[in-house]
């Protein structure tokens, strides 16, 4: 089996949460040569996570991105429903849904099972890394590693340092991102960091334009793709991320930064109707499930 990346990542990595983001994070560390344990809430969720990760591994093999076969790569992956299986990890990345209470309880539970030498990171896209660090016993060993969806295709990881993040981790986190074959942008903790803050404000304005009848979703997206060279339009990207996810981020940013981040009523209505984007089959665009 050939490792694709030369730079080192931790040899044993844990991922808490095997949804779309968690599965993508697990896939990235597997390709970099790590042994990965993914912990989910129950058996069916763990089985679904394994299917997601193995599907991504199969695609990487089909593209020739890595050598070997699926069985060889899968041997480095462990699925579990028991937090104690994270005890041997050098790094654990939390990737549970974007809810403050859930993040705090998940991080505290993981930290209880980790040795004092282990590192802990959150994949939060908007919540305060300072605030999360202050809920932990070892905040100096904690930072944000904000991956982007879809993780296998994305080349960016936003490294978010809290005021408590130790100097060693500040250096290691950038090295890990490079070891994954991705590029790190380093920011200090602030609401929405750099990426979510800018990305969400553009998306919210695009949604307001649909709401006001300025133009169709397709024309708004084409204006940004063709005129500003966006790789994907702000409305299509909102569908990819999930309208419910972006609504939660917008509500948080509005509470921290003011009314310019207030979610449009159209966004609230679509979420209430279950029009969440790609994952539901309907958002600003329609998708074949």
DRENDO-1510 file (C-alpha; in Angstrom, 1 decimal, always signed):
<recs>
REC; n; res; u; v; w
REC; 1; UNK; +0.0; +0.0; +0.0 .
REC; 2; UNK; +1.4; +3.4; -1.0 .
REC; 3; UNK; +0.9; +6.4; +1.2 .
REC; 4; UNK; +0.1; +9.4; -0.9 .
REC; 5; UNK; +1.5; +12.2; +1.3 .
REC; 6; UNK; +5.0; +12.5; +2.6 .
REC; 7; UNK; +4.3; +14.7; +5.6 .
REC; 8; UNK; +3.4; +13.1; +8.9 .
REC; 9; UNK; +0.0; +13.0; +10.5 .
REC; 10; UNK; -0.7; +11.3; +13.8 .
REC; 11; UNK; -0.4; +7.5; +13.5 .
REC; 12; UNK; -3.7; +6.8; +15.3 .
REC; 13; UNK; -6.6; +9.2; +14.8 .
REC; 14; UNK; -10.1; +9.2; +16.2 .
REC; 15; UNK; -13.2; +10.9; +14.7 .
REC; 16; UNK; -16.3; +11.4; +16.8 .
REC; 17; UNK; -19.2; +11.4; +14.5 .
REC; 18; UNK; -19.4; +9.5; +11.2 .
REC; 19; UNK; -21.8; +11.7; +9.2 .
REC; 20; UNK; -20.8; +13.3; +5.9 .
REC; 21; UNK; -18.1; +15.5; +7.5 .
REC; 22; UNK; -16.8; +12.9; +9.9 .
REC; 23; UNK; -16.6; +10.3; +7.2 .
REC; 24; UNK; -14.7; +12.7; +5.0 .
REC; 25; UNK; -12.3; +13.5; +7.8 .
REC; 26; UNK; -11.7; +9.8; +8.5 .
REC; 27; UNK; -11.1; +9.2; +4.7 .
REC; 28; UNK; -8.6; +12.0; +4.6 .
REC; 29; UNK; -6.5; +10.6; +7.5 .
REC; 30; UNK; -6.8; +7.1; +6.2 .
REC; 31; UNK; -5.3; +8.2; +2.8 .
REC; 32; UNK; -2.5; +10.0; +4.7 .
REC; 33; UNK; -1.5; +6.6; +6.4 .
REC; 34; UNK; -3.2; +6.9; +9.8 .
REC; 35; UNK; -5.2; +4.2; +11.5 .
REC; 36; UNK; -8.6; +5.7; +12.2 .
REC; 37; UNK; -11.3; +4.9; +14.7 .
REC; 38; UNK; -14.8; +6.4; +14.2 .
REC; 39; UNK; -17.2; +6.5; +17.1 .
REC; 40; UNK; -20.9; +6.8; +16.4 .
REC; 41; UNK; -24.0; +7.0; +18.6 .
REC; 42; UNK; -25.4; +3.5; +17.8 .
REC; 43; UNK; -24.9; +0.5; +15.5 .
REC; 44; UNK; -27.0; +1.6; +12.5 .
REC; 45; UNK; -25.2; +5.0; +12.5 .
REC; 46; UNK; -21.8; +3.2; +12.7 .
REC; 47; UNK; -22.7; +0.9; +9.8 .
REC; 48; UNK; -23.8; +4.0; +7.7 .
REC; 49; UNK; -20.5; +5.7; +8.5 .
REC; 50; UNK; -18.5; +2.7; +7.4 .
REC; 51; UNK; -20.4; +2.6; +4.1 .
REC; 52; UNK; -19.7; +6.3; +3.5 .
REC; 53; UNK; -16.0; +5.9; +4.2 .
REC; 54; UNK; -15.6; +2.8; +2.2 .
REC; 55; UNK; -17.4; +4.4; -0.7 .
REC; 56; UNK; -15.0; +7.3; -0.6 .
REC; 57; UNK; -12.0; +4.9; -0.4 .
REC; 58; UNK; -13.3; +3.0; -3.4 .
REC; 59; UNK; -13.6; +6.2; -5.4 .
REC; 60; UNK; -10.0; +7.1; -4.5 .
REC; 61; UNK; -8.8; +3.7; -5.7 .
REC; 62; UNK; -10.8; +4.0; -8.9 .
REC; 63; UNK; -9.2; +7.4; -9.6 .
REC; 64; UNK; -5.7; +6.0; -8.9 .
REC; 65; UNK; -5.2; +8.4; -6.1 .
REC; 66; UNK; -3.9; +5.5; -4.0 .
REC; 67; UNK; -2.6; +2.0; -4.5 .
REC; 68; UNK; -3.8; -1.3; -3.1 .
REC; 69; UNK; -7.3; -2.6; -2.7 .
REC; 70; UNK; -10.3; -1.7; -0.6 .
REC; 71; UNK; -9.8; -4.6; +1.9 .
REC; 72; UNK; -6.3; -3.4; +2.7 .
REC; 73; UNK; -7.4; +0.2; +3.3 .
REC; 74; UNK; -10.5; -0.9; +5.3 .
REC; 75; UNK; -8.2; -2.9; +7.7 .
REC; 76; UNK; -7.0; +0.5; +9.0 .
REC; 77; UNK; -10.5; +1.6; +9.8 .
REC; 78; UNK; -12.4; +0.8; +13.0 .
REC; 79; UNK; -16.1; +1.6; +13.7 .
REC; 80; UNK; -17.3; +1.7; +17.3 .
REC; 81; UNK; -20.1; +3.0; +19.5 .
REC; 82; UNK; -17.8; +3.1; +22.6 .
REC; 83; UNK; -15.9; +6.2; +23.5 .
REC; 84; UNK; -13.3; +4.1; +25.3 .
REC; 85; UNK; -12.1; +2.9; +21.9 .
REC; 86; UNK; -10.6; +6.4; +21.4 .
REC; 87; UNK; -8.2; +6.0; +24.4 .
REC; 88; UNK; -5.3; +5.0; +22.2 .
REC; 89; UNK; -5.6; +7.9; +19.8 .
REC; 90; UNK; -3.0; +10.6; +19.4 .
REC; 91; UNK; -5.6; +13.0; +18.0 .
REC; 92; UNK; -9.4; +13.0; +18.1 .
REC; 93; UNK; -11.4; +15.3; +15.8 .
REC; 94; UNK; -15.0; +15.9; +17.0 .
REC; 95; UNK; -17.5; +16.1; +14.1 .
REC; 96; UNK; -20.9; +16.0; +15.7 .
REC; 97; UNK; -23.8; +18.3; +14.7 .
REC; 98; UNK; -23.4; +22.1; +15.1 .
REC; 99; UNK; -25.1; +22.5; +18.5 .
REC; 100; UNK; -23.4; +24.1; +21.5 .
REC; 101; UNK; -24.6; +21.7; +24.2 .
REC; 102; UNK; -23.9; +18.7; +22.0 .
REC; 103; UNK; -20.4; +19.8; +21.2 .
REC; 104; UNK; -19.5; +20.5; +24.8 .
REC; 105; UNK; -20.8; +17.2; +26.1 .
REC; 106; UNK; -19.1; +15.3; +23.3 .
REC; 107; UNK; -15.8; +17.0; +23.8 .
REC; 108; UNK; -15.9; +16.5; +27.5 .
REC; 109; UNK; -16.8; +12.9; +27.2 .
REC; 110; UNK; -13.9; +12.3; +24.7 .
REC; 111; UNK; -11.4; +14.1; +26.8 .
REC; 112; UNK; -12.2; +11.9; +29.8 .
REC; 113; UNK; -11.0; +8.9; +27.8 .
REC; 114; UNK; -7.9; +10.4; +26.3 .
REC; 115; UNK; -4.4; +10.3; +27.8 .
REC; 116; UNK; -2.9; +13.7; +28.8 .
REC; 117; UNK; -0.6; +13.6; +25.8 .
REC; 118; UNK; -3.4; +13.4; +23.2 .
REC; 119; UNK; -4.7; +16.3; +21.1 .
REC; 120; UNK; -8.3; +17.2; +20.6 .
REC; 121; UNK; -9.9; +19.2; +17.8 .
REC; 122; UNK; -13.3; +20.4; +16.8 .
REC; 123; UNK; -14.7; +20.6; +13.3 .
REC; 124; UNK; -17.1; +23.4; +14.2 .
REC; 125; UNK; -17.7; +25.8; +11.4 .
REC; 126; UNK; -18.8; +28.8; +13.5 .
REC; 127; UNK; -19.0; +28.1; +17.3 .
REC; 128; UNK; -16.5; +29.8; +19.6 .
REC; 129; UNK; -13.3; +27.7; +19.9 .
REC; 130; UNK; -12.4; +29.9; +22.9 .
REC; 131; UNK; -15.7; +29.0; +24.6 .
REC; 132; UNK; -15.4; +25.3; +23.9 .
REC; 133; UNK; -11.8; +25.3; +25.1 .
REC; 134; UNK; -12.9; +26.8; +28.4 .
REC; 135; UNK; -15.2; +23.7; +29.0 .
REC; 136; UNK; -12.2; +21.4; +28.9 .
REC; 137; UNK; -9.6; +20.2; +31.4 .
REC; 138; UNK; -6.7; +20.6; +28.9 .
REC; 139; UNK; -7.5; +23.6; +26.7 .
REC; 140; UNK; -3.9; +24.1; +25.6 .
REC; 141; UNK; -4.2; +20.8; +23.7 .
REC; 142; UNK; -7.4; +21.8; +21.8 .
REC; 143; UNK; -7.9; +23.7; +18.6 .
REC; 144; UNK; -10.3; +24.0; +15.7 .
REC; 145; UNK; -9.8; +22.0; +12.5 .
REC; 146; UNK; -12.6; +23.2; +10.2 .
REC; 147; UNK; -12.8; +20.9; +7.2 .
REC; 148; UNK; -14.9; +21.7; +4.2 .
REC; 149; UNK; -17.6; +19.7; +2.4 .
REC; 150; UNK; -16.9; +17.5; +0.5 .
REC; 151; UNK; -13.8; +16.8; +2.4 .
REC; 152; UNK; -12.2; +14.4; -0.2 .
REC; 153; UNK; -12.3; +17.1; -2.9 .
REC; 154; UNK; -11.7; +20.2; -0.7 .
REC; 155; UNK; -8.1; +21.5; -0.5 .
REC; 156; UNK; -8.7; +23.8; +2.5 .
REC; 157; UNK; -8.7; +23.3; +6.3 .
REC; 158; UNK; -9.2; +26.3; +8.5 .
REC; 159; UNK; -7.0; +26.0; +11.6 .
REC; 160; UNK; -8.7; +27.9; +14.4 .
REC; 161; UNK; -6.6; +28.7; +17.5 .
REC; 162; UNK; -8.2; +29.7; +20.7 .
REC; 163; UNK; -6.4; +32.0; +23.2 .
REC; 164; UNK; -5.6; +28.8; +25.1 .
REC; 165; UNK; -4.1; +26.8; +22.3 .
REC; 166; UNK; -0.5; +25.9; +23.1 .
REC; 167; UNK; +2.4; +26.8; +20.8 .
REC; 168; UNK; +3.2; +23.1; +20.0 .
REC; 169; UNK; -0.3; +22.5; +18.8 .
REC; 170; UNK; -0.3; +25.7; +16.7 .
REC; 171; UNK; +2.6; +24.3; +14.8 .
REC; 172; UNK; +1.5; +20.6; +14.6 .
REC; 173; UNK; -2.0; +21.4; +13.4 .
REC; 174; UNK; -0.6; +23.1; +10.3 .
REC; 175; UNK; +1.8; +20.2; +9.7 .
REC; 176; UNK; -1.1; +17.8; +9.9 .
REC; 177; UNK; -3.1; +19.7; +7.3 .
REC; 178; UNK; -0.2; +19.7; +5.0 .
REC; 179; UNK; +0.2; +16.0; +5.7 .
REC; 180; UNK; -3.3; +15.5; +4.4 .
REC; 181; UNK; -2.4; +17.1; +1.1 .
REC; 182; UNK; -4.4; +20.2; +1.9 .
REC; 183; UNK; -3.7; +23.9; +2.6 .
REC; 184; UNK; -4.1; +25.4; +6.0 .
REC; 185; UNK; -5.4; +28.9; +6.7 .
REC; 186; UNK; -4.8; +30.0; +10.3 .
REC; 187; UNK; -7.2; +32.2; +12.1 .
REC; 188; UNK; -7.7; +33.3; +15.7 .
REC; 189; UNK; -11.1; +32.5; +17.2 .
REC; 190; UNK; -13.8; +34.9; +16.1 .
REC; 191; UNK; -17.5; +34.4; +15.2 .
REC; 192; UNK; -17.6; +32.5; +11.9 .
REC; 193; UNK; -13.8; +32.5; +11.7 .
REC; 194; UNK; -12.9; +33.7; +8.2 .
REC; 195; UNK; -14.5; +31.2; +5.8 .
REC; 196; UNK; -18.0; +30.8; +7.4 .
REC; 197; UNK; -18.3; +34.6; +8.1 .
REC; 198; UNK; -17.6; +35.5; +4.5 .
REC; 199; UNK; -19.3; +32.5; +2.9 .
REC; 200; UNK; -22.5; +32.9; +4.8 .
REC; 201; UNK; -22.9; +36.6; +4.3 .
REC; 202; UNK; -22.7; +36.1; +0.5 .
REC; 203; UNK; -25.2; +33.2; +0.7 .
REC; 204; UNK; -27.6; +35.2; +2.8 .
REC; 205; UNK; -27.6; +38.1; +0.3 .
REC; 206; UNK; -28.2; +35.6; -2.6 .
REC; 207; UNK; -31.2; +34.2; -0.7 .
REC; 208; UNK; -32.6; +37.7; -0.2 .
REC; 209; UNK; -32.2; +38.3; -3.9 .
REC; 210; UNK; -34.3; +35.2; -4.6 .
REC; 211; UNK; -36.8; +36.3; -2.0 .
REC; 212; UNK; -37.1; +39.8; -3.6 .
REC; 213; UNK; -37.5; +38.4; -7.1 .
REC; 214; UNK; -34.3; +40.0; -8.3 .
REC; 215; UNK; -33.3; +36.9; -10.4 .
REC; 216; UNK; -33.6; +33.1; -10.4 .
REC; 217; UNK; -31.3; +30.9; -8.3 .
REC; 218; UNK; -29.6; +29.7; -11.5 .
REC; 219; UNK; -29.0; +33.2; -12.8 .
REC; 220; UNK; -27.7; +34.4; -9.4 .
REC; 221; UNK; -25.3; +31.5; -9.2 .
REC; 222; UNK; -24.1; +31.9; -12.8 .
REC; 223; UNK; -23.4; +35.6; -12.2 .
REC; 224; UNK; -20.9; +34.6; -9.5 .
REC; 225; UNK; -19.5; +31.6; -11.3 .
REC; 226; UNK; -18.9; +33.3; -14.6 .
REC; 227; UNK; -18.4; +36.8; -13.4 .
REC; 228; UNK; -16.3; +36.2; -10.3 .
REC; 229; UNK; -15.0; +32.8; -11.0 .
REC; 230; UNK; -16.6; +31.1; -8.0 .
REC; 231; UNK; -16.2; +27.3; -8.4 .
REC; 232; UNK; -19.8; +26.9; -7.4 .
REC; 233; UNK; -22.6; +29.5; -6.9 .
REC; 234; UNK; -23.6; +30.6; -3.4 .
REC; 235; UNK; -27.1; +29.0; -3.6 .
REC; 236; UNK; -25.8; +25.7; -5.0 .
REC; 237; UNK; -23.2; +25.7; -2.2 .
REC; 238; UNK; -25.9; +26.3; +0.4 .
REC; 239; UNK; -27.7; +23.3; -1.0 .
REC; 240; UNK; -24.5; +21.2; -0.6 .
REC; 241; UNK; -23.8; +22.4; +3.0 .
REC; 242; UNK; -27.5; +22.1; +4.0 .
REC; 243; UNK; -30.0; +25.0; +4.5 .
REC; 244; UNK; -30.5; +23.8; +8.1 .
REC; 245; UNK; -26.8; +23.9; +8.8 .
REC; 246; UNK; -26.4; +27.4; +7.3 .
REC; 247; UNK; -29.5; +28.6; +9.1 .
REC; 248; UNK; -28.0; +27.6; +12.4 .
REC; 249; UNK; -24.7; +29.3; +11.6 .
REC; 250; UNK; -26.5; +32.5; +10.5 .
REC; 251; UNK; -28.6; +32.6; +13.7 .
REC; 252; UNK; -25.4; +32.3; +15.7 .
REC; 253; UNK; -23.6; +35.0; +13.7 .
REC; 254; UNK; -26.6; +37.3; +14.0 .
REC; 255; UNK; -26.5; +36.9; +17.8 .
REC; 256; UNK; -22.8; +37.7; +17.8 .
REC; 257; UNK; -22.3; +40.2; +15.0 .
REC; 258; UNK; -25.6; +41.8; +14.4 .
REC; 259; UNK; -28.6; +42.0; +12.0 .
REC; 260; UNK; -26.5; +41.8; +8.8 .
REC; 261; UNK; -26.4; +38.1; +9.4 .
REC; 262; UNK; -30.1; +37.7; +10.1 .
REC; 263; UNK; -31.5; +34.8; +8.1 .
REC; 264; UNK; -34.1; +35.7; +5.4 .
REC; 265; UNK; -37.6; +34.5; +5.9 .
REC; 266; UNK; -37.3; +32.4; +2.7 .
REC; 267; UNK; -34.5; +30.4; +4.3 .
REC; 268; UNK; -36.6; +29.8; +7.5 .
REC; 269; UNK; -39.6; +28.7; +5.4 .
REC; 270; UNK; -37.5; +26.3; +3.3 .
REC; 271; UNK; -36.0; +24.7; +6.3 .
REC; 272; UNK; -39.5; +24.4; +7.9 .
REC; 273; UNK; -40.7; +22.6; +4.7 .
REC; 274; UNK; -37.8; +20.2; +4.8 .
REC; 275; UNK; -36.2; +21.7; +1.7 .
REC; 276; UNK; -32.6; +21.3; +3.0 .
REC; 277; UNK; -30.7; +21.0; -0.2 .
REC; 278; UNK; -28.9; +17.9; -1.7 .
REC; 279; UNK; -29.5; +15.7; +1.3 .
REC; 280; UNK; -33.3; +16.1; +1.0 .
REC; 281; UNK; -33.4; +16.2; -2.8 .
REC; 282; UNK; -34.8; +19.8; -2.8 .
REC; 283; UNK; -33.3; +23.1; -2.0 .
REC; 284; UNK; -32.8; +26.1; -4.3 .
REC; 285; UNK; -32.3; +23.3; -6.9 .
REC; 286; UNK; -33.7; +19.8; -7.3 .
REC; 287; UNK; -31.6; +16.7; -7.0 .
REC; 288; UNK; -32.0; +13.1; -8.1 .
REC; 289; UNK; -31.5; +11.1; -4.9 .
</recs>
